[in-house]
């Protein structure tokens, strides 16, 4: 179906607001997909799709509706879902007090115009945004989907995709970033490999710094996603390709981010001292000594010191980690007048303080840092969920498995995709399953299944 025809279908559905099952049937038919094909793309059986479309199985689950909107390239509004998602945490979490309502700020993540960038990319390149088939499964494992689809791109034969205009690639990258920050890793598992393939084909056809920048940033995004998973070696390949493309792109910030992620992969492999050196060496590409340096350079400089601080903590160097965190905080304070950047940097700073204290064995300090920042002050879903998961690990380290479990549930309410994807969550849930205090964790076996910690 052409982008124009797709737009007409979207307008009709938004105007008439039929039942969700009817929306699924109309959109599926317009795409010329069978029920089996739609099921394959979202991890359900054809009979399940049939029950949705006939109304025998009402569609009420918000996450499932968002998944269907992703697969069918529809704005969530056709299912009656708002573009601004409000999430309220109903239990006391890591801060020891009740967490107020968390409202996701309006973004373009559900903008159909943005999503049409991927429809146009598909039309130009022949891409299909399909997730792996799952025989009899009721839920796709996001980690397996990411590893499988990105592995096909990174380990498979050279892709012979068709090139695409630089503007289309840039728009598709924007959508992929939004999927990442919203922790929607299943659609990301389909879209990001297609974007990389198209960007590689375009870069092979002509030397264009803009295309190389999109390619480098796409690989950077892939590396960030892969770091959440169990180490497989794919993260090394992705980080190296990002660095290669960034050197051609002639964009200092893209190059610095690529170097930072190479260092993060090295740190993850246990090369803590080398990771610090690589991270801080990347700062030489930034101009922060002037009286009024570019805010983008200041923000990146702070981020580099946070990454280096975490590597120092991993190495057990408490004093060095503290010094680097202090430098990151001082740099962030230079952006106090830049509200959005400062807010993001403060959230990142607190998150790294929690992580550093946890890996240094200071669970109490980690929890104190977590209390210092309300969840509502953290600008992205991905960062909120990361902070909650790290705090759950601190509770477990402090021998409070019940608190760790309840914090994981809060994280799952905030971002199901993050909790069901991160390898750290699976390790923690496995530890909790072996705890003699399981009576304080009702529903833990069900959580273990949801996060794929058990077969």
C-alpha positions in Angstrom: 0.0 0.0 0.0 1.3 3.4 -0.9 1.9 6.1 1.8 -1.0 8.1 0.3 -3.4 5.1 0.5 -2.2 4.4 4.1 -3.0 8.0 5.0 -6.5 7.7 3.7 -7.1 4.6 5.8 -5.8 6.4 8.9 -8.0 9.4 8.3 -11.1 7.1 7.8 -10.4 5.2 11.0 -9.8 8.3 13.1 -13.1 9.8 11.8 -15.3 6.8 12.4 -13.6 5.3 15.5 -14.8 1.7 15.0 -14.2 -1.1 17.6 -10.5 -2.1 17.9 -11.1 -5.4 16.2 -12.6 -3.7 13.2 -9.6 -1.3 13.1 -7.3 -4.3 13.0 -9.3 -6.0 10.2 -9.5 -2.8 8.1 -5.8 -2.0 8.4 -4.7 -5.6 7.9 -6.9 -5.9 4.7 -5.6 -2.5 3.4 -2.1 -3.9 3.7 -3.1 -7.1 1.9 -2.0 -9.2 4.8 -3.6 -12.5 5.9 -4.5 -13.0 9.5 -1.5 -15.4 9.7 0.8 -12.7 8.3 -0.3 -10.2 10.9 0.0 -12.8 13.6 3.6 -13.6 12.5 4.5 -9.9 12.6 3.4 -9.4 16.2 4.0 -12.9 17.7 0.4 -14.3 17.8 -1.4 -17.0 16.0 -3.9 -16.5 13.1 -6.7 -17.8 15.2 -5.9 -15.2 17.9 -6.1 -12.4 15.2 -9.4 -13.8 14.1 -10.8 -13.6 17.6 -9.7 -10.0 17.9 -11.3 -9.1 14.6 -14.6 -10.8 15.3 -14.8 -9.4 18.8 -14.8 -12.8 20.4 -11.7 -11.7 22.3 -12.0 -8.0 23.2 -8.9 -5.9 22.7 -8.4 -3.9 25.9 -4.8 -4.3 26.9 -3.0 -1.0 26.2 0.4 -2.5 25.5 -1.1 -5.0 23.0 -3.0 -2.1 21.3 0.2 -0.1 21.0 1.9 -3.1 19.6 -0.8 -3.5 16.9 -0.6 0.2 16.1 3.2 -0.2 15.6 2.9 -3.2 13.3 0.0 -1.8 11.3 1.8 1.7 11.1 -1.3 3.4 12.7 -1.4 6.2 15.2 -2.5 4.9 18.6 -5.4 7.4 18.5 -7.3 5.0 16.1 -7.5 2.7 19.1 -8.6 5.5 21.4 -5.1 5.8 23.0 -3.9 9.4 23.6 -0.6 10.7 22.4 0.3 11.7 26.0 0.7 8.7 28.3 0.0 9.1 32.0 1.4 6.5 34.3 0.8 6.6 38.0 2.7 4.5 40.5 0.3 3.1 43.1 2.8 1.8 45.6 5.7 3.2 47.6 8.8 2.6 45.6 12.5 3.1 46.1 12.2 6.6 47.7 10.4 5.3 50.7 7.5 7.6 50.0 4.5 7.5 47.6 5.6 8.4 44.1 3.3 10.9 42.4 1.8 10.7 39.0 4.3 10.5 36.2 3.3 12.2 33.0 5.2 11.5 29.9 5.7 14.9 28.2 4.2 15.2 24.7 6.5 13.9 22.1 6.2 13.0 18.4 6.6 9.3 19.1 3.0 8.6 18.0 2.9 11.1 15.2 1.7 9.4 12.1 3.7 11.8 9.9 6.9 10.4 11.6 5.7 6.9 11.2 5.2 7.5 7.5 8.9 7.9 7.2 9.2 4.2 7.8 6.4 3.5 5.3 8.3 5.5 2.7 11.5 3.7 3.6 9.7 0.4 3.2 8.3 1.4 -0.2 11.7 2.6 -1.4 13.8 -0.3 -0.1 11.4 -3.3 0.0 11.8 -3.5 3.7 9.3 -5.5 5.8 9.1 -4.5 9.4 8.4 -8.0 10.7 9.3 -9.6 14.0 10.4 -13.2 14.2 7.8 -15.9 14.2 7.2 -17.5 17.5 5.7 -20.9 17.4 2.9 -21.0 19.9 4.3 -18.1 22.0 1.9 -15.6 23.4 4.6 -12.9 23.8 7.7 -12.2 21.9 10.9 -11.9 23.9 12.2 -8.4 23.1 15.8 -9.3 23.9 15.7 -12.3 21.5 14.1 -10.1 18.8 16.7 -7.4 19.1 19.6 -9.9 19.2 18.2 -11.9 16.3 17.3 -9.1 13.9 20.4 -7.0 14.7 22.5 -10.1 14.4 21.2 -10.7 10.9 22.5 -7.3 9.9 25.8 -7.5 11.8 26.7 -11.1 11.2 24.9 -11.9 7.9 26.1 -11.4 4.4 26.4 -7.8 3.1 22.8 -6.5 2.7 21.8 -5.5 -0.9 19.2 -3.0 0.1 18.1 -0.1 -2.0 19.3 3.5 -1.2 16.9 6.1 0.2 17.0 9.9 0.4 18.9 11.4 3.3 15.8 13.1 4.6 13.9 9.9 4.8 16.8 8.2 6.6 17.0 11.0 9.1 13.2 10.9 9.8 13.4 7.1 10.2 16.3 7.6 12.7 14.1 10.0 14.7 11.4 7.4 15.0 13.9 4.7 16.0 15.2 7.0 18.7 11.7 7.6 20.0 11.1 3.9 20.1 14.3 3.5 22.2 13.5 6.2 24.7 9.9 4.9 25.1 11.3 1.4 25.7 9.4 0.0 22.7 12.0 -2.5 21.7 9.9 -4.9 19.6 9.2 -2.3 16.9 12.7 -1.1 17.3 14.0 -4.6 16.6 12.3 -4.5 13.2 12.8 -0.9 12.2 16.4 -0.4 13.2 17.9 -3.2 11.1 15.9 -1.9 8.1 17.2 1.6 8.7 20.8 0.4 8.9 20.4 -1.7 5.7 19.0 1.3 3.8 21.7 3.7 5.2 24.5 1.3 4.3 23.1 1.0 0.7 22.9 4.8 0.4 26.4 5.3 1.9 27.8 2.8 -0.6 26.2 4.7 -3.5 27.6 8.1 -2.7 29.9 9.9 -0.2 27.5 12.1 1.8 28.5 13.2 5.4 24.8 13.5 6.3 24.1 9.9 5.3 27.2 8.7 7.2 26.0 10.6 10.3 22.7 8.8 10.1 24.5 5.5 9.6 26.8 6.1 12.6 24.0 7.2 14.8 21.9 4.2 13.8 24.8 1.9 14.8 25.2 3.9 18.0 21.5 3.3 18.8 22.0 -0.4 18.0 24.9 -0.5 20.4 22.9 1.1 23.2 20.2 -1.5 22.7 22.6 -4.4 22.6 24.3 -3.3 25.8 21.0 -4.0 27.6 21.2 -7.7 26.5 23.4 -10.6 27.5 26.9 -10.1 26.1 27.1 -11.7 22.7 29.8 -9.9 20.8 27.3 -8.1 18.6 27.8 -4.9 20.6 31.5 -4.9 19.6 30.6 -5.1 15.9 28.0 -2.4 16.2 30.2 0.0 18.2 33.1 -0.5 15.7 30.9 0.2 12.7 29.5 3.3 14.3 33.0 4.6 14.9 34.0 3.9 11.3 31.0 5.8 9.9 31.4 8.6 12.4 34.9 9.3 11.2 33.6 9.8 7.7 30.6 11.9 8.9 32.8 14.8 10.0 30.5 15.5 13.0 32.3 15.8 16.3 29.4 15.0 18.5 28.5 11.8 16.6 32.2 10.8 16.7 32.4 11.4 20.5 29.2 9.4 21.1 30.6 6.5 19.0 33.9 6.6 21.0 32.0 6.7 24.3 30.0 3.6 23.3 33.2 1.7 22.3 34.4 2.5 25.8 31.1 1.3 27.3 31.4 -2.0 25.5 35.0 -2.3 26.7 33.9 -1.6 30.3 31.2 -4.2 30.0 33.9 -6.8 29.0 35.9 -5.9 32.1 38.4 -3.5 30.6 37.6 -0.8 33.2 40.8 1.2 33.1 40.9 1.2 29.3 37.2 2.2 29.2 38.0 5.3 31.4 40.9 6.3 29.2 38.9 5.9 26.0 36.0 7.9 27.4 38.0 10.8 28.6 40.2 10.8 25.4 36.9 11.5 23.5 36.5 14.7 25.4 39.4 16.2 23.4 37.0 16.6 20.4 34.8 18.9 22.5 35.3 22.7 22.9 34.3 23.5 26.5 37.0 25.9 27.6 35.4 29.0 26.1 33.4 31.4 28.2 30.2 30.3 26.3 30.8 26.9 24.8 28.1 25.2 22.7 25.5 23.6 25.1 25.7 20.4 23.1 29.4 20.1 23.8 28.9 20.8 27.5 26.2 18.2 27.8 28.4 15.6 26.0 31.3 16.5 28.3 29.2 15.8 31.3 28.0 12.5 29.9 31.5 11.4 29.2 32.5 12.0 32.8 29.5 10.0 34.0 30.5 7.1 31.8 34.1 7.3 33.0 32.9 7.5 36.7 30.9 4.3 36.2 33.9 2.6 34.7 36.0 3.7 37.7 33.3 2.3 40.1 33.4 -1.0 38.2 37.2 -1.0 38.8 36.6 -0.5 42.5 38.2 3.0 42.5 35.8 4.9 44.8 37.8 8.1 45.0 38.3 8.3 41.2 34.6 7.6 40.6 33.7 10.4 43.1 36.0 12.9 41.4 34.5 12.1 37.9 31.0 12.4 39.2 31.8 15.8 40.7 33.2 17.0 37.4 30.1 15.8 35.6 27.9 17.6 38.1 29.9 20.9 37.8 29.6 20.8 34.0 25.9 20.1 34.2 25.5 23.1 36.4 27.0 25.3 33.7 23.8 24.5 31.8 21.4 25.5 34.6 19.8 28.1 32.3 19.1 25.5 29.6 16.2 23.8 31.3 15.7 20.8 29.1 19.4 19.8 28.9 19.9 20.5 32.5 17.0 18.4 33.5 18.2 15.5 31.4 21.7 15.8 32.8 20.6 15.9 36.4 18.5 12.7 35.8 21.5 11.0 34.2 23.8 12.2 37.1 21.5 10.7 39.7 21.2 7.5 37.8 24.9 7.1 37.6 25.3 8.0 41.3 22.9 5.1 42.1 24.7 2.7 39.7 28.2 3.7 41.0 27.2 3.3 44.7 25.6 -0.1 43.9 28.6 -1.6 42.2 30.8 -0.2 45.0 28.7 -2.2 47.5 27.1 0.9 49.0 23.4 0.0 48.9 22.3 2.6 51.4 24.1 5.4 49.5 22.5 4.2 46.3 19.0 4.3 47.8 19.7 7.8 49.2 20.6 9.0 45.8 17.5 7.5 44.3 15.4 9.3 46.9 16.9 12.6 45.8 15.0 12.8 42.4 11.3 12.2 41.9 10.5 10.0 38.9 8.4 12.8 37.4 11.6 14.8 37.1 13.2 12.3 34.7 12.4 13.3 31.1 12.3 9.9 29.4 10.6 6.5 30.0 13.9 4.7 29.4 15.8 6.7 32.1 12.9 6.3 34.6 12.9 2.6 34.2 16.7 2.3 34.4 16.7 4.2 37.7 14.0 1.9 39.1 15.8 -1.2 38.0 19.1 0.0 39.5 17.4 0.8 42.7 15.8 -2.6 42.8 19.3 -4.1 42.6 20.3 -1.9 45.6 17.4 -3.2 47.6 18.4 -6.7 46.8 22.0 -6.0 47.8 20.7 -4.6 51.1 18.9 -8.0 51.7 15.5 -6.5 51.1 14.1 -8.8 48.4 10.5 -7.7 49.0 11.4 -4.1 48.3 13.4 -5.1 45.3 10.4 -7.1 44.0 8.0 -4.2 44.5 10.4 -1.8 42.8 10.7 -4.1 39.8 6.9 -4.1 39.6 6.9 -0.3 39.6 9.5 -0.4 36.9 7.4 -2.7 34.9 4.4 -0.4 35.2 6.6 2.5 34.0 8.1 0.7 31.1 7.2 -3.0 30.4 9.6 -3.1 27.5 12.6 -2.2 29.6 11.9 -4.7 32.3 11.2 -7.5 29.9 14.3 -6.8 27.8 17.2 -6.0 30.2 19.5 -8.9 31.1 20.1 -7.2 34.5 16.4 -7.7 35.4 16.6 -11.4 34.4 19.6 -11.9 36.6 17.9 -10.1 39.6 14.7 -12.0 39.2 16.6 -15.3 39.1 18.3 -14.3 42.4 14.9 -13.4 43.9 13.5 -16.7 42.9 16.1 -18.4 45.1 15.4 -16.2 48.1 14.0 -17.8 51.2 11.7 -14.8 51.6 9.5 -15.6 48.6 6.4 -15.2 50.8 7.0 -11.4 50.7 7.0 -11.5 46.9 3.5 -12.8 45.7 3.4 -13.1 41.9 7.2 -13.5 41.5 6.9 -16.6 39.3 4.5 -14.7 37.0 7.0 -11.8 36.8 9.8 -14.3 36.1 7.8 -15.6 33.1 7.0 -12.1 31.9 10.7 -11.0 31.9 11.8 -14.3 30.4 13.9 -15.3 33.4 12.4 -18.8 33.1 11.5 -20.9 30.1 
